[in-house]
Amino acid sequence: DVQLQASGGGLVQAGGSLRLSCAASGFTFDDYAIGWFRQAPGKEREGVSCISSSDGSTYYADSVKGRFTISRDNAKSTVYLQMNSLKPEDTAVYYCAAAVRPPSTWSTLEYDYWGQGTLVTVSS
């Protein structure tokens, strides 16, 4: 069965760093683009970052560009999100998701598989 397990969340002070991991199984990892989304209480789920299945191209929301870095290790079927210079507004549950067709927008509807997320809390 398909699984996407996010981990690495926790409590960190503003300005600090966290490294999230997403371990995938049950599908051909190399054929899928992998995205990170986040959802704060009372807010819509929003796209954060995405890495392609082909040439490894990366994409970032304006709110995190320059602070976050996405990467993937196909041999380990794992994607990472390095988060630096964290701000209180980054507080959210972070989800990883997989898309077999290359996403063209930040829409959640473009993704086929979802994990259950990991909570990131940034204190001021």
Secondary structure, DSSP 8 states (H G I E B T S, - for coil): --EEEEE---EEETT--EEEEEEEESS-GGGSEEEEEEE-TTS--EEEEEE-SSS--EEE-TTTTTTEEEEEEGGGTEEEEEE-S--GGG-EEEEEEEESS---SS-GGG-SEE---EEEEEE-
